[in-house]
Amino acid sequence: MNTITSINTTTLSAGRNHDTPSLNEAYFARRNVLDWVFAVLVAGGFVYAFARYNGYMDVYEKGILMAAIPAAIALGWFWRPLRVLLAVVVGFALLGVASYQGDLARAEQVFWLKYFLSSQSAILWMSVLFFMSTIFYWLGMFAGNKPGVNGASSHSATLESLGSKIAWVGIGMALIGTLVRWYESYLIGADVGHIPVSNLYEVFVLFCWMTAAFYLYFEAQYKTRALGAFVMLVVSGAVGFLLWYTVIREAHEIQPLVPALKSWWMKLHVPANFIGYGMFSLAAMVSLSYLVKQQAHETRWYKLTPLWLLAVVLCFVPIVFRKSPLEAGASNYWVGYLLVAGLIAAGILFGRKHIAARLPSLDVLDDVMYKAIAVGFAFFTIATVLGALWAAEAWGGYWSWDPKETWALIVWLNYAAWLHMRLMKGLRGTVAAWWALVGLVVTTFAFLGVNMFLSGLHSYGTL
């Protein structure tokens, strides 16, 4: 990056990215040759996709595709690592698509399709990689005794760097799997083909990679990897649920869309919704780390009890929503899941002093929490409005007090109140952190609990 510094630019606060260009520079004047090469490649790729697949699109979907061109370019300009990710994902996804040669049976015949590039293989790799990333982040948290830069020993820095790199690869595999799955759905039938954001299996994949990607952005901006140990817990929790759901319900099988989902609105509403869910989850895990750091020297165990209980509930919340009786073998799965959750919670509890020393300052944690909730709230608001417009088209009314809609409103009001108290009353610290944790419980029920325990117009998403 060509760093451009204004004479009047003030020194950025500790932990922020010092390569951020000054805002008084012309936006396009800051672009270099590589920026424009990237823009041309992105535009060319989208134009090729339009030329080849426009027959499958209605006028609205064509508009979405055209609007995605400047959006993708702007994202690549804003955060440069996305360029490498996009190039790798597109390259391997095209290899996977070309390898099918129009025959879905080749998924079991071609080596790299069978083991790497078919949608199911890529998503399984995503799952393994996110687990590995979480493990490396935690190993880095406790490795080494002598602190180095930012409180981390060289061993810690190496292990956490591995965790970060593995998370990037996991995101790449998730995106490859998603793109190839999109193509696979059309191989089954033109009337079956759809963007893979239509059921719990597909949106859990979306949630996992989006949450990890947003975390990696904050990691780069604040130049600390210590938060990865906490944030990747919620990603791993989602992966655990995804694996269980895949085995028990055979959820990886591509199914035709129900009539209500055959709409271009789905392409906008669902991703916006899950940016909100991902950011709220990220904020909750940052708030958990805030409480750990704040209570690092607390010696009264009864005051620490809520902390490790919340660690179990929030990091492995799918256990709460399991059905009973479960299919054969599922109970053992959840027993093992709970055991792992308990070990992690105990590790946080007993290692809280060491963890607290590695975590960023309380001010930084509070700032990340606020920014995550602010971004999540903005996208969740957009998703709610889009959902109302979709409902008007599908069901004839903008709002019907369906359980899913009602709980979405509860989630929105919860975070609206949090932000109001933050901006108007200066909400900070312990109360804000606990509120963010409670917000994740509310959000999780809106996402999973409503599907499981309530019925309504959104019953096609039941477990």
C-alpha positions as CSV (number, residue, x, y, z in Angstrom):
1,M,0.0,0.0,0.0
2,N,1.2,3.5,-0.8
3,T,0.8,5.2,2.6
4,I,-0.2,8.9,2.2
5,T,0.1,11.0,5.2
6,S,-1.4,14.4,5.7
7,I,0.7,17.0,7.5
8,N,-2.2,17.8,9.8
9,T,-3.1,14.2,10.5
10,T,-3.0,13.6,14.2
11,T,-1.4,10.5,15.7
12,L,-3.7,7.6,15.7
13,S,-4.6,5.9,19.0
14,A,-2.7,2.8,20.1
15,G,-3.8,-0.4,18.5
16,R,-5.3,1.3,15.4
17,N,-4.0,0.8,11.9
18,H,-1.3,3.4,11.2
19,D,-1.5,2.9,7.5
20,T,-4.9,4.4,7.2
21,P,-4.8,7.2,4.6
22,S,-6.0,10.6,5.5
23,L,-9.6,11.4,4.6
24,N,-8.8,14.7,2.9
25,E,-7.1,13.0,0.0
26,A,-9.1,12.4,-3.2
27,Y,-10.4,8.8,-3.1
28,F,-9.4,7.9,-6.7
29,A,-6.1,9.8,-6.4
30,R,-5.0,7.3,-3.9
31,R,-5.4,4.4,-6.3
32,N,-2.3,2.8,-7.8
33,V,-1.8,0.6,-10.9
34,L,-2.6,-2.6,-9.0
35,D,-5.9,-1.1,-7.8
36,W,-7.0,-0.5,-11.3
37,V,-5.8,-3.8,-12.5
38,F,-7.9,-5.4,-9.8
39,A,-10.9,-3.3,-10.8
40,V,-10.6,-4.3,-14.4
41,L,-10.3,-8.0,-13.5
42,V,-13.4,-7.8,-11.2
43,A,-15.4,-6.0,-13.8
44,G,-14.4,-8.5,-16.5
45,G,-15.3,-11.4,-14.3
46,F,-18.7,-10.1,-13.6
47,V,-19.3,-9.2,-17.3
48,Y,-18.4,-12.8,-18.2
49,A,-20.8,-14.1,-15.6
50,F,-23.5,-11.9,-16.9
51,A,-22.9,-12.9,-20.5
52,R,-23.0,-16.6,-19.7
53,Y,-25.7,-16.8,-17.1
54,N,-28.1,-13.9,-17.8
55,G,-30.6,-16.3,-19.2
56,Y,-31.2,-17.6,-15.6
57,M,-31.7,-14.1,-14.2
58,D,-34.7,-11.8,-14.0
59,V,-34.3,-8.0,-14.3
60,Y,-33.8,-7.6,-10.6
61,E,-31.1,-10.2,-10.4
62,K,-29.3,-8.6,-13.3
63,G,-29.4,-5.3,-11.3
64,I,-28.0,-7.0,-8.3
65,L,-25.1,-8.4,-10.4
66,M,-24.3,-5.0,-11.8
67,A,-24.4,-3.4,-8.4
68,A,-22.0,-6.1,-7.1
69,I,-19.3,-4.9,-9.4
70,P,-18.5,-1.5,-7.7
71,A,-19.2,-3.1,-4.3
72,A,-16.6,-5.8,-4.9
73,I,-14.1,-3.3,-6.3
74,A,-14.6,-1.0,-3.3
75,L,-14.1,-3.8,-0.8
76,G,-10.9,-4.8,-2.5
77,W,-9.6,-1.3,-2.4
78,F,-10.7,-0.8,1.2
79,W,-9.1,-4.0,2.5
80,R,-6.3,-5.4,0.3
81,P,-6.1,-8.9,1.6
82,L,-9.6,-9.5,0.1
83,R,-7.9,-9.3,-3.3
84,V,-5.8,-12.4,-2.7
85,L,-8.8,-14.2,-1.2
86,L,-11.0,-13.3,-4.1
87,A,-8.4,-14.4,-6.7
88,V,-7.8,-17.7,-5.0
89,V,-11.5,-18.4,-4.4
90,V,-12.5,-17.6,-8.0
91,G,-9.6,-19.6,-9.4
92,F,-10.3,-22.8,-7.5
93,A,-14.1,-22.4,-7.8
94,L,-13.7,-22.2,-11.6
95,L,-11.5,-25.3,-11.5
96,G,-14.2,-27.1,-9.6
97,V,-16.9,-26.0,-12.0
98,A,-14.9,-26.9,-15.0
99,S,-14.1,-30.3,-13.6
100,Y,-17.7,-31.3,-13.4
101,Q,-18.1,-31.0,-17.2
102,G,-21.8,-30.8,-16.7
103,D,-22.0,-34.2,-14.9
104,L,-22.7,-34.2,-11.1
105,A,-21.5,-37.8,-10.9
106,R,-17.9,-36.6,-11.5
107,A,-17.9,-35.4,-7.9
108,E,-17.0,-39.0,-6.9
109,Q,-14.7,-39.7,-9.9
110,V,-12.3,-36.7,-10.1
111,F,-9.7,-36.7,-7.3
112,W,-9.7,-32.9,-6.5
113,L,-13.5,-32.8,-6.7
114,K,-14.0,-35.7,-4.4
115,Y,-11.5,-34.6,-1.7
116,F,-11.2,-30.8,-2.1
117,L,-13.4,-28.9,-4.4
118,S,-16.9,-30.3,-4.4
119,S,-19.1,-28.3,-2.2
120,Q,-19.4,-30.8,0.6
121,S,-15.6,-31.5,0.6
122,A,-14.7,-27.8,0.7
123,I,-17.2,-27.1,3.5
124,L,-15.8,-30.1,5.5
125,W,-12.3,-28.6,5.0
126,M,-13.7,-25.3,6.2
127,S,-15.0,-27.0,9.4
128,V,-11.6,-28.7,10.1
129,L,-9.7,-25.5,9.4
130,F,-11.8,-23.4,11.7
131,F,-11.4,-25.9,14.5
132,M,-7.6,-25.9,13.9
133,S,-7.6,-22.1,13.9
134,T,-9.3,-22.0,17.2
135,I,-6.8,-24.5,18.7
136,F,-3.8,-22.5,17.5
137,Y,-5.2,-19.3,18.8
138,W,-5.6,-20.9,22.2
139,L,-2.2,-22.5,22.1
140,G,-0.8,-19.1,21.3
141,M,-2.7,-17.6,24.2
142,F,-0.9,-19.8,26.7
143,A,2.5,-20.4,24.9
144,G,5.7,-18.9,26.3
145,N,6.5,-17.3,29.6
146,K,8.5,-14.3,28.6
147,P,6.4,-11.5,27.1
148,G,7.5,-9.9,23.8
149,V,5.8,-7.4,21.6
150,N,2.3,-6.5,22.7
151,G,2.7,-9.0,25.6
152,A,3.2,-12.0,23.4
153,S,6.2,-14.3,23.4
154,S,7.7,-15.3,20.1
155,H,6.1,-18.7,20.4
156,S,2.7,-17.1,21.1
157,A,3.1,-14.9,18.1
158,T,4.0,-17.8,15.8
159,L,1.1,-19.9,17.0
160,E,-1.4,-17.1,16.7
161,S,-0.1,-16.2,13.3
162,L,-0.8,-19.8,12.3
163,G,-4.3,-19.5,13.7
164,S,-4.9,-16.4,11.7
165,K,-3.5,-17.9,8.4
166,I,-5.6,-21.1,8.9
167,A,-8.7,-19.0,9.4
168,W,-8.0,-17.3,6.1
169,V,-7.8,-20.6,4.4
170,G,-11.0,-21.7,6.1
171,I,-12.8,-18.7,4.8
172,G,-11.4,-19.5,1.3
173,M,-12.7,-23.1,1.5
174,A,-16.1,-21.9,2.7
175,L,-16.4,-19.5,-0.3
176,I,-15.2,-22.1,-2.7
177,G,-17.7,-24.6,-1.4
178,T,-20.5,-22.0,-1.6
179,L,-19.8,-21.1,-5.2
180,V,-19.4,-24.7,-6.3
181,R,-22.6,-25.6,-4.5
182,W,-24.4,-22.9,-6.4
183,Y,-23.3,-24.5,-9.6
184,E,-24.1,-28.0,-8.4
185,S,-27.7,-26.9,-7.7
186,Y,-28.1,-26.0,-11.4
187,L,-26.6,-29.3,-12.4
188,I,-29.5,-31.0,-10.6
189,G,-32.0,-29.0,-12.5
190,A,-32.6,-25.4,-13.7
191,D,-35.6,-25.2,-11.5
192,V,-33.6,-26.4,-8.5
193,G,-30.7,-24.0,-8.9
194,H,-30.4,-21.2,-6.4
195,I,-27.9,-19.2,-4.4
196,P,-26.9,-21.3,-1.4
197,V,-28.4,-19.1,1.4
198,S,-31.8,-20.8,1.6
199,N,-31.6,-23.3,4.6
200,L,-29.9,-23.8,8.0
201,Y,-27.0,-25.7,6.5
202,E,-26.2,-23.0,4.0
203,V,-26.7,-20.0,6.3
204,F,-24.5,-21.6,9.0
205,V,-21.7,-21.8,6.4
206,L,-22.4,-18.1,5.6
207,F,-22.3,-17.2,9.3
208,C,-19.0,-19.0,9.9
209,W,-17.0,-17.4,7.2
210,M,-18.5,-14.0,7.6
211,T,-17.9,-13.9,11.4
212,A,-14.3,-15.1,10.8
213,A,-13.7,-12.5,8.1
214,F,-15.0,-9.6,10.2
215,Y,-12.8,-10.8,13.1
216,L,-9.7,-10.9,10.8
217,Y,-10.4,-7.3,9.8
218,F,-10.5,-6.1,13.4
219,E,-7.4,-8.2,14.0
220,A,-5.5,-6.3,11.3
221,Q,-6.9,-2.9,12.4
222,Y,-6.0,-3.3,16.1
223,K,-2.9,-5.3,15.5
224,T,-3.6,-7.9,18.1
225,R,-4.4,-11.6,17.6
226,A,-5.3,-12.3,21.2
227,L,-9.1,-11.9,20.5
228,G,-9.0,-14.7,18.0
229,A,-9.1,-17.3,20.9
230,F,-12.5,-15.9,21.9
231,V,-14.1,-15.0,18.6
232,M,-13.2,-18.3,16.9
233,L,-14.9,-20.1,19.8
234,V,-18.3,-19.0,18.5
235,V,-17.3,-19.9,15.0
236,S,-16.2,-23.4,16.1
237,G,-19.5,-23.7,18.1
238,A,-21.4,-22.9,14.8
239,V,-19.3,-25.5,13.0
240,G,-20.1,-28.1,15.6
241,F,-23.8,-27.5,15.1
242,L,-23.3,-27.6,11.4
243,L,-21.6,-31.0,11.5
244,W,-24.3,-32.4,13.8
245,Y,-27.1,-31.0,11.6
246,T,-25.4,-32.4,8.5
247,V,-25.2,-36.0,9.9
248,I,-28.6,-36.1,11.6
249,R,-30.6,-34.3,8.9
250,E,-28.5,-35.0,5.8
251,A,-28.7,-31.2,5.4
252,H,-25.9,-31.0,2.9
253,E,-28.3,-32.5,0.2
254,I,-29.4,-29.7,-2.2
255,Q,-33.2,-29.4,-2.1
256,P,-35.5,-27.4,-4.4
257,L,-36.7,-24.0,-2.9
258,V,-40.1,-23.7,-1.4
259,P,-42.2,-21.2,-3.3
260,A,-41.7,-18.4,-0.7
261,L,-38.0,-18.5,-1.2
262,K,-38.1,-18.2,-5.0
263,S,-37.3,-14.6,-5.0
264,W,-34.4,-12.3,-5.8
265,W,-35.1,-10.6,-2.3
266,M,-33.3,-13.7,-0.8
267,K,-30.0,-12.6,-2.3
268,L,-30.1,-9.3,-0.4
269,H,-32.1,-10.1,2.8
270,V,-30.2,-13.2,4.0
271,P,-26.6,-11.9,3.6
272,A,-27.5,-8.6,5.2
273,N,-29.1,-10.5,8.1
274,F,-26.1,-12.7,8.7
275,I,-23.7,-9.8,8.7
276,G,-25.8,-8.6,11.6
277,Y,-25.7,-12.0,13.3
278,G,-22.0,-12.4,12.8
279,M,-21.2,-9.0,14.2
280,F,-23.4,-9.4,17.2
281,S,-21.7,-12.8,17.9
282,L,-18.3,-11.2,17.5
283,A,-19.3,-8.4,19.9
284,A,-20.5,-10.9,22.4
285,M,-17.3,-12.8,22.4
286,V,-15.3,-9.6,22.8
287,S,-17.5,-8.7,25.7
288,L,-16.7,-12.1,27.2
289,S,-13.0,-11.3,26.9
290,Y,-13.7,-7.9,28.5
291,L,-15.3,-9.5,31.6
292,V,-12.4,-12.0,31.8
293,K,-9.9,-9.2,31.8
294,Q,-11.9,-7.2,34.2
295,Q,-12.3,-10.0,36.7
296,A,-8.8,-11.4,36.3
297,H,-7.9,-10.8,39.9
298,E,-11.3,-11.6,41.4
299,T,-10.7,-14.2,44.2
300,R,-14.3,-14.8,45.2
301,W,-15.4,-17.9,43.2
302,Y,-19.1,-17.2,43.5
303,K,-18.6,-14.0,41.6
304,L,-16.8,-15.8,38.8
305,T,-19.5,-18.5,38.4
306,P,-21.6,-16.5,35.9
307,L,-18.5,-16.0,33.8
308,W,-17.8,-19.7,33.1
309,L,-21.5,-20.5,32.8
310,L,-21.8,-17.9,30.1
311,A,-18.8,-19.3,28.4
312,V,-20.5,-22.7,28.1
313,V,-23.9,-21.3,27.1
314,L,-22.7,-18.7,24.6
315,C,-19.9,-20.7,22.9
316,F,-21.9,-23.9,22.6
317,V,-25.4,-22.6,22.5
318,P,-26.7,-25.2,20.0
319,I,-26.9,-27.7,22.9
320,V,-29.7,-25.7,24.3
321,F,-31.7,-26.1,21.2
322,R,-31.3,-29.8,20.6
323,K,-34.5,-32.0,20.2
324,S,-35.2,-34.9,22.4
325,P,-35.2,-37.8,21.8
326,L,-32.4,-37.5,19.4
327,E,-31.5,-40.0,16.7
328,A,-29.1,-42.8,17.5
329,G,-25.6,-41.6,18.3
330,A,-26.6,-37.9,18.6
331,S,-26.6,-38.0,22.4
332,N,-23.0,-39.1,22.6
333,Y,-22.1,-36.3,20.2
334,W,-23.6,-33.7,22.5
335,V,-22.0,-35.2,25.6
336,G,-18.6,-34.9,23.9
337,Y,-19.6,-31.4,22.8
338,L,-20.5,-30.4,26.3
339,L,-17.3,-31.9,27.7
340,V,-15.2,-29.8,25.3
341,A,-17.2,-26.7,26.2
342,G,-16.6,-27.4,29.9
343,L,-12.9,-27.8,29.4
344,I,-12.6,-24.6,27.5
345,A,-14.7,-22.8,30.2
346,A,-12.5,-24.2,32.9
347,G,-9.4,-23.1,31.0
348,I,-10.7,-19.6,30.8
349,L,-11.6,-19.6,34.5
350,F,-8.3,-20.9,35.8
351,G,-6.1,-19.1,33.3
352,R,-7.9,-15.8,33.5
353,K,-4.9,-13.9,34.9
354,H,-2.6,-15.0,32.0
355,I,-5.4,-14.4,29.5
356,A,-6.0,-10.9,30.9
357,A,-2.4,-10.0,30.5
358,R,-2.5,-11.0,26.8
359,L,-5.7,-9.3,25.9
360,P,-5.7,-5.7,24.7
361,S,-6.7,-2.9,27.0
362,L,-10.3,-2.5,28.2
363,D,-10.6,0.6,26.1
364,V,-9.7,-1.3,23.0
365,L,-12.1,-4.2,23.8
366,D,-14.9,-1.7,24.5
367,D,-14.2,0.0,21.2
368,V,-14.3,-3.2,19.2
369,M,-17.5,-4.2,21.0
370,Y,-19.1,-0.9,20.0
371,K,-18.0,-1.0,16.4
372,A,-19.1,-4.6,15.9
373,I,-22.6,-3.8,17.3
374,A,-22.9,-0.6,15.3
375,V,-22.0,-2.4,12.0
376,G,-24.2,-5.4,12.9
377,F,-27.1,-3.1,13.8
378,A,-26.8,-1.2,10.5
379,F,-27.0,-4.3,8.4
380,F,-29.6,-6.0,10.6
381,T,-31.8,-2.9,10.1
382,I,-31.3,-3.1,6.3
383,A,-32.1,-6.8,6.4
384,T,-35.3,-6.1,8.4
385,V,-36.5,-3.5,5.9
386,L,-35.7,-5.9,3.0
387,G,-37.5,-8.7,4.8
388,A,-40.6,-6.5,5.1
389,L,-40.5,-5.7,1.4
390,W,-40.1,-9.4,0.6
391,A,-43.0,-10.3,2.8
392,A,-45.2,-7.8,1.0
393,E,-44.4,-9.4,-2.3
394,A,-44.7,-13.0,-1.0
395,W,-47.5,-12.8,1.5
396,G,-49.3,-9.5,0.7
397,G,-48.3,-7.6,3.9
398,Y,-45.2,-5.9,5.2
399,W,-45.7,-7.2,8.8
400,S,-47.8,-10.1,10.1
401,W,-46.4,-10.5,13.7
402,D,-45.1,-13.9,12.7
403,P,-42.9,-15.3,15.5
404,K,-39.7,-14.9,13.4
405,E,-40.7,-11.3,12.6
406,T,-41.5,-10.6,16.2
407,W,-38.2,-11.9,17.5
408,A,-36.3,-10.0,14.8
409,L,-38.0,-6.9,16.2
410,I,-36.9,-7.8,19.7
411,V,-33.3,-8.3,18.5
412,W,-33.5,-4.9,16.7
413,L,-34.9,-3.1,19.8
414,N,-32.3,-4.7,22.0
415,Y,-29.4,-3.4,20.0
416,A,-31.1,-0.1,19.3
417,A,-31.4,0.4,23.0
418,W,-27.7,-0.6,23.5
419,L,-26.6,1.9,21.0
420,H,-28.9,4.6,22.3
421,M,-27.5,4.2,25.8
422,R,-24.0,4.2,24.4
423,L,-24.3,7.3,22.4
424,M,-26.7,9.3,24.6
425,K,-25.8,8.2,28.1
426,G,-22.2,7.0,27.6
427,L,-22.8,3.3,28.4
428,R,-19.5,1.6,28.9
429,G,-17.8,-1.2,30.8
430,T,-19.4,-4.0,32.7
431,V,-23.0,-3.2,31.9
432,A,-22.3,-2.9,28.2
433,A,-20.4,-6.2,28.2
434,W,-23.1,-8.1,30.0
435,W,-25.8,-6.5,27.8
436,A,-23.9,-7.7,24.6
437,L,-23.8,-11.2,26.0
438,V,-27.5,-11.2,26.8
439,G,-28.0,-9.8,23.3
440,L,-26.4,-12.9,21.8
441,V,-28.8,-15.2,23.7
442,V,-31.7,-13.2,22.3
443,T,-30.2,-13.3,18.8
444,T,-29.6,-17.0,19.0
445,F,-33.2,-17.7,20.0
446,A,-34.4,-15.5,17.2
447,F,-32.2,-17.4,14.8
448,L,-32.6,-21.0,16.0
449,G,-35.1,-21.1,18.9
450,V,-38.0,-19.7,16.9
451,N,-37.4,-22.3,14.1
452,M,-37.4,-25.1,16.7
453,F,-40.1,-24.2,19.2
454,L,-42.5,-21.9,17.3
455,S,-44.3,-22.1,14.1
456,G,-45.4,-19.6,11.5
457,L,-44.8,-18.3,8.0
458,H,-41.1,-19.1,8.4
459,S,-41.7,-22.7,9.4
460,Y,-39.8,-23.9,6.3
461,G,-36.7,-23.2,8.4
462,T,-37.6,-25.7,11.2
463,L,-35.0,-28.1,12.6
